[in-house]
Amino acid sequence: MDSKFPQKGRKWDDLQKQMTEMSQNDLDWQHGRHSAFVWHANDEVKEVSRKAYSMFISTNGLGKIVFPSILTMEQEVIAMVLSNLNGEGAAGHMTSGGTESIFLAVKAARDWAREKKPDITQPEIIAPSSAHPALNKSAHYLGMTVVRVPTRPDFRADVDAISNAINKNTILLYASAPTFSMGVIDPIADLGRVAQEKNLWLHVDACVGGILGPFVRKAGYPVPDFDFSLPGVTSISADLHKSGFTAKGASTITFRNQELQAYTRYDFEDWPSGLYSSLTFTGTNPGGAIAAAWAVMNFLGEEGYIELAKISMQIRKRLEKGLAQIKGIKVWGKPDLWAVAYGSDAYDILSVTYKMWERGWMVAPNSKPPGIHFMATPVHAPFVDEYLDALKESVADVTGGNTPDSPIEVRYA
Ligand SMILES: Cc1ncc(COP(=O)(O)O)c(C=O)c1O
């Protein structure tokens, strides 16, 4: 690899050609060959996003005093998100992604507990085993401990087991809407009751479901409550760059009220340039991502998102119907939104995963239990049948066309 800093600059045409070549082996998401990483609504939405991003590409979200346009757009994005999360009286701000939003919720809970529960010196978080690793990453940086409690057989948080795990150091309970791996929404109403009773912070990781989930409900599908309508919910992370279909680098962290939001703030003064104060982990942050989010949300409106919600749910249903026809495959749990996971008691699903990869379908594996995970997005719509055909062939490769009658030993049980 030639990694020298070039002495002379090069022409854009030349660079574009080289970058196009470099991208030849990238994930073929345009043909639905992915199950995570990319959230593409359609080409029109992408174009709006691209144009809005480039209009504000030079702005800096850290300097909202000098970029009042960015401040206004961020406030309007948060207001739109909160109007869908029953967030009357709630407050929040934008971040660079789900991990930063979760980090800020954990930091806020820690600093809240330092003030309100000063006797706790070793703060602990109790989470279902399905929680996204961003939780442990945040706790690691913030000097906190995460206790992971096994989920129920339906892959949702086990509220009784979580209640039993609460101890004198517990400050925060954690739930997902939905979980990344299985696509199920935890029993957040019940967890909220426990949190209220014990005066604990409850964070809802709605990084996947927080933006499109409410529109799935508006499209007529039943969606369990997961937002501020539940009195025990303290904070919610909801990613715009996932089911909001906006440009990457955009998420939201919202709190039941402004007083709780204030615990995300970090102030520092003891340096030569006066007070540095921010609500985010990042310093400089891309005004372009905020502008793109504002533009996409206004471009799509409720109607546009309801349509995307319907398309995503129909894909999941079509996929589930096809899966039911493949001998030995079973869907894990009862997914609530557009994400689904399946596995097999009859054959080694990991080998099926490898066969799918060989066919160019970059399916995401689950390990506990072994399975394959799929996030339906509108780009998958034309390719559901191709996916199912590839899966049938991959299963046949693994079983030699004969599905064993008795279950084989499961690899990662
Ligand atoms: C449920 C959940 N939470 C948090 C995250 C982390 O989000 P990000 O990758 O934007 O930091 C993800 C990412 O897939 C997720 O699925």
The ligand as an SDF file (V2000), in Angstrom:
LIG
                    3D

 16 16  0  0  0  0  0  0  0  0999 V2000
  -30.1170   -1.5830   20.0480 C   0  0  0  0  0  0  0  0  0  0  0  0
  -28.8810   -0.8060   19.6860 C   0  0  0  0  0  0  0  0  0  0  0  0
  -28.3650    0.0680   20.5650 N   0  0  0  0  0  0  0  0  0  0  0  0
  -27.2700    0.7830   20.2950 C   0  0  0  0  0  0  0  0  0  0  0  0
  -26.6030    0.6630   19.0980 C   0  0  0  0  0  0  0  0  0  0  0  0
  -25.3500    1.4700   18.8340 C   0  0  0  0  0  0  0  0  0  0  0  0
  -25.5750    2.4230   17.8370 O   0  0  0  0  0  0  0  0  0  0  0  0
  -24.3920    3.0970   16.9900 P   0  0  0  0  0  0  0  0  0  0  0  0
  -23.7720    2.0050   16.1960 O   0  0  0  0  0  0  0  0  0  0  0  0
  -25.0970    4.1340   16.1740 O   0  0  0  0  0  0  0  0  0  0  0  0
  -23.4310    3.7100   17.9440 O   0  0  0  0  0  0  0  0  0  0  0  0
  -27.0960   -0.2390   18.1550 C   0  0  0  0  0  0  0  0  0  0  0  0
  -26.4160   -0.4310   16.8710 C   0  0  0  0  0  0  0  0  0  0  0  0
  -26.7630   -1.2520   16.0650 O   0  0  0  0  0  0  0  0  0  0  0  0
  -28.2730   -0.9930   18.4530 C   0  0  0  0  0  0  0  0  0  0  0  0
  -28.7730   -1.8750   17.5780 O   0  0  0  0  0  0  0  0  0  0  0  0
  1  2  1  0
  2  3  1  0
  2 15  2  0
  3  4  2  0
  4  5  1  0
  5  6  1  0
  5 12  2  0
  6  7  1  0
  7  8  1  0
  8  9  2  0
  8 10  1  0
  8 11  1  0
 12 13  1  0
 12 15  1  0
 13 14  2  0
 15 16  1  0
M  END
$$$$
